[in-house]
Amino acid sequence: MTRVSRTQRILLIIALGFIALSTVRAITGEDVLTSSGTARAMLILALPIAMCALGGLVAERAGVINIGLEGMMILGTWGAGFGGWHYGPWGALLGAVIGGALGGLVHALATVTFGVDHIVSGVAINLVAAGLVRFLSEAVYAEGEQGGGPTQSPPIGAARSFDVPILSSGPDLLGRLERTDVIVLSDIGGVLRGLTSGLTVFALIALALLPLAWFVLWRTALGLRWRSAGENPVAAESLGVNVYRMKYLAVITSGALAGMGGLMLVLFTGSYREGMTGGRGFIGLAAMIFGNWRPTGLAMGSGLFGYSDAVRLRAQTSAAVLALLLLVGLILAAVGVWDLYRRRFVLSAVLLVLAGAAVLGWATLDYLPNEITTMTPYLVTLAVLATASQRLRPPAADGMRYRRGEEH
């Protein structure tokens, strides 16, 4: 029997998931599920999470757990607000990267040099970052000056956006396809039109970082050294790899990527605002775990959260959010049947019961309270994360304290 490659398996999963989404859209009549506006909002909401997840991936592949992604993202948002205030969107990019990288440097100093527990260091960075940006805001942004204050920066200026010619502007071929209302085809048109319109050069940079990270980690000598430091640092050191240097470089890069996530938020709102990260650093960490410490998987996890949040924000009623229950039910049922085929009877039974409950909830409920609707992105992400928890494999030396010459 021909072995299916990882790429083919991922493409098959994406295709089946999209067919399930299109089917749910046709059954429920909720066009918002695959509209171009929802897809555009999904990209905006997913990119900050994806950047944090990518930062976590780089650090953990080198053996350093980075719970401090949220704090580094906070520093990135403040740096983006300050740099953008003085030098516009490109200054915001530089400020975000510097702010996040400084947070990564502190985490590397604590964990690599002084051997502090990785979790303790990450939590400390999260706490310190929140207080530090408030102190900096009060010191730098005068009350009322150009719209700034102790909790926000002055406006940074808007980044120029564009649509992809022919596909989403001019002839607008994808828009025409979206309006055909043909199952699957119109859904493809809506999603692709949303992903190819309203783009900025910064969004393209963030998207390009995903394949670039894969290339660096799995196709370059630097990536091999990073991964060896996270799998077996003693063996890597014996082969001439400077493990300390590799860990430092990885964690600083991790912080810079988390800062990029903060930049995405600042560009969307037009200024830095206190508390704007909203826990996205932790969601990025979950997306990285969902993706099994790989760029493709974390992109899918980030997109899943961004999509469910986009549906929640764009839906006029809770009916569209209820439609997500049907989608989750179909996904859980499919995974449950697959586990049954692989003779994982207990897990299969649990997933099938949850799938039945989700479908039953969609069929019987007419309304959801706002509190439940707000929780939808988290619930959907947790439900799908639970289906992936059986195949996870973190780097072997992830989170371990390393000292040169010590055997583990």
N, C-alpha and C positions, 0 to 999 in steps of 0.2 A: 504494500500500500504506500502511495506517495506521501511523504511527510509534508505537512503544511508549515510554511515558514512563519516566523513571528509577524512579519509585515502582512502576509496574507491573512493571518488570523485577526489582526487588528482591523484590517480593511473589511473583513467579513462581519466582525462585531459592529463596526460603524454602520455598515449597510443594513444589517438586520435591525439595529436600533432605530435607524431613520425610517425604515418601513413600519416599524411598530409605532413610531411617533406620527407618521402620516395616517396610519389606520385609526389611531386615537383621535386625531383631528377630524377625520371623516365621520367617525361614530358620534363624537360629541358636538360637532359643528362649531367648535371654538377655533376660529381662524387665527387667533392671536398666537396659537402654539407654534405656527410655522411662518408667521408674517415677517417681512423684512425689518420692520421696526423692532420686533423681539430679537431677531438675530443681531441687529446692530447694538442693541442694549446688552445682549449677552457678551459680545466682544468687549464692550466698555467695562462691564462688571467682572469679566473673567481675567483680563490682563493683569490687574494688580495682584490677584491671587496666584496666577501662574508665575509671576516674577518672584514672589516670596517662595513658592514651592520650588522653583529652580534654584534659588539661593540655598534652601535647605538641602536640596539634592547634592549640590557641589560640596557643601560642608560635610554631609554625612558620608558621601563617597570617600572622603578623606579621613573618616573616622571620628568626626566631631559632631555631636548632636547640637543642633542650633534651635533651642526653644526661644531664643531671643529675637527671632525674626520679626515679631510684632514691634519690639522696641526699635530695631533697626529701621523698620518701615516708618515708624513715627519720626525718627531722626531724618529720614529721607524726605518726608512730607515737609518738615520745617525747613530743611535745606533747599527744597524746591521752591517753597514760598519766598525765602530770602533771596535766593539767586534769581528767581523770576522777577521779583520786585525791582531788582537793579538792572538786570540784563535780558529780560524777556524769557521766552520758553527755552531757548538754548542754555541760558544761565540757570534755569530751573533744572535742566538735565544734569548739569555739572554739580549744582548744589545737592541734588538728591543722591547722586552717586557718592559724593564726598561724605555726606551725612551718614548714609548707610555703611560705607566702608569704615568710618571711624568707630561705629558700633561694633562692626566685625573685628576690628583691631583690638578693642577692649576684650571681647569674648575670647579671641585667640590668646591674648596675653594671660588671661585668667586660667584658661583650660590647658593650653599647651605649655606655657612657661611655668606657671605656678601650680598646675595640677588640680585646680578647683573642679569640683563635680560639675559636669556639663549642664545639668538641669538647674542647679543652684545659680550658676553664672548667668544662664539664659533668663531665668526669672528675675534676677537682680537687674539685668539690662532693661527688661520690660518696665520695671518699676522706676528705675532712674531716668529712663528716656522720657517718660510721661511728665515727670517733675521738671526735668531739664528744659524741655521745650517751652513749658509755661514760664519758667524763669527767663529764658531768652526772649520770649515774646514780650514780656513786660519790660525788659531792658531795651529792646530794639524798636518795637512798634509803638509809637506814641498814640495815645488814645485819640481816635477820630482822624488821625493823619492819613489822608488818601484812602480812607476806609479800613485802616488797620486798627489794632487794639490788642489787649492782653491775650485774646484767644484766637486772633486771626491776623493774617498778613494783608497788606494792600493787594489789589488785583495784579496779576502777573501778565495779563495780555493773553489773547486767545491764539492757539496754534492753528495754522491754516489747514483746512480740511479739503478733501477732494473725493470725487467719485471715479471709479475705473471707467475710462472711455468705452463707448459702445455697449458694454455689459450693463452698466448702471447709470449712464448718462448718454445724451444724444439719442440714438435709437432705443436705448434702454431695453435690450433684449431680455434680460432677466426679469424686468418689470412686466413685460408682456407675458412671459411664461408664468409668472406668479398670478396674473389675472385670468388665466385660462380655467382655473378651478378644476383641473384634472388631478385626481389623486396621485400622489407621489411627484408628478412632474411640476405641478404648481407649488408644491412644498419645497422642492429643490430650488425652483426659481426664487421663492421668497427668502429662503435661508441664504443662498449665494448672493442675492442682491443686498441683503443686510450686511454681509461680510465684505462686500466690495464697494460700499458707499459710506460717506462720512468718515473716511480714513484720514489719519495724520501721519506725518513722517515718523513721529515718536511711536505710534502704534505699530508701524512697520518694523521699526528697530526692535521693539519688544517681541514681535512675532518671529523675527529673524534669529533672536537669541535662543529660541527653542531648538531648531536644528543645529545651530552653532554649538550649543552645549553638548548635544549628542556627538557631534563630530569631534570636539575637543576631548571628551571623556573616553570615547571608544576608538578613535582613529589617530591620536597623537601621543607622542612620548610623555607630554605633560599629563594628559589624562590617565595614562597607564601608571605614572608615578602617584597621582592622586588616589587612584583605586587601590594600588598596592599598599599605600599608607592606611587605607581603611579596611583592608582585608587581612594583611599580615605585616604590620610595621617592622617587626624584628627581621623578617626575611628581606623586606625592602631595604632596610638599613644595611644588611649584610651585602647587598648588591650595589651599594654605593649611593642609594637614594637618601637625601637629607630629609628625613621625615618631618622634623620640626619646621623646616622651611616650607615643605609641601602643605602642611596643615595650616600654617600661617596664611599662605597665599590663598588656599581654598576658603578659609573663614572670612578673610577680607573681601574676596570676590563674592562670597555669599551675602555679606552685608551690603555690598554695592548693588547686587541684584534686588535685594529687598528694598533698598532705596529707590530703585527703578519702579518698583510697585507703588511706592508712595508718590512718585512723579505722576503716574497714571491718574491717581486720584486728584492731585492738585490741578493737572491740566483739564480734567473734566469739570471741576467746580470753579476754576479760574483763580483760586487763591488757597493758601493754607488755612485750615480751620482746625482748632483743637478737637481731638477725638474723632477725626474723620476716618481713621483706619478701621474702627469698629470691629476689631478682632480678626481682621483679614489675614494677619500673619499666622494665627493659629489655624485658620481654614486652609491656608497654603500648606502648612505642615501636614494637615490631614490629606490634602490633595496629593502631596508627595508620597505619603504612605499608600494611598489608594493606587497610585501609579507604580508601586513596587520599585521605587527609587530609580525610575527611568523617565526621560523627558516626554516620551509619547504618552505614557500613562498619566503623568501629572497634568499634561495638557488636557486630557480627557476629563480628569477629575475637576480641574478648574472650570472647564467649559460646562460641566454638569451643574456645578453650583451657580455659575453665572447665568445659565439658561433658566434654572428654576427661579432664581431671583428676578430675572427679567420678566418672566411670565407673571410673577406676583405683582410687579410694579406696573405692568402695562394692562393687566386684566381690569375690565370695568366692574366685574362682579367676581364672586368666589367660585363661579362655575368653571373658569379656566384652571384655577388651582385644584379643584376637585378632579378635573380631567387628568392632572398629573398623578392622582391616585391610581387611575386606571393604567397609566403608563408604567408606574412603579409595579403594579400588580402583574402586568405582562412580563416585565423584566425578571421579577422574582420567580414567576412561574417557569420561565424559560431556564433560568439557572437551576431551579429545583429539579426540573426534568433531567437536565444534564447531570446533576449530582446523583440522581436516581440511576441513570445509565452507568455511572462510574461506581455504583454500589456504595455511595455515601448515604445510607438510608436515614440516619438521624438528622443530618444537615438538610437533606432533601425534604424530609417531613416538615421541619421548621420553616423552610423557605416557602413551601407550598401552602402552609397554613397562613403565613403572613401575606402571601399573594392573594389568597381567598379573602382575607380580611380587608385588603386594600380595594379589591374589586367590589366587595360588598359595601364598603364605605362609599365608593363612587355611586353605586346604584341606589343607595338608600338616603344619602344626605343631600339636602337641597341648599344648605348654607353653612358656612364656616365662620366662627368668630374671628375678629381681626387679630387677636392674639395667636390663634392657630395659623392663620394665613401668613403672619410675619415669620413664623417658625418653619414654614414650608421648605425653603432652600436647605436648611439644616437637616430636616427630617429626610428629605429626598437623598441628600448626600450621605447621611448615615445609613440609610437603607441599602444603597448601592455599595457603600464601603463594606458593609457586613457581608455582601456576596463575594467580595474580593479578598477577605481576610484569610482565606485558607491557603493562598498561594504566595504570601508575602515572604521575602527573604532580604533582610537588611544586610549591609556589609558586616562581615564577621567581627571586626574590631570596632564597630561603631559605639562610641561613648566610653571606650576604655581609656584609662589613664596610661599614657606611654612615657617611659623613661628609657633613654638610650642605654643599652646593655642589659636591661631587665628581660627575663623570659616570662611569657604570659601562658 
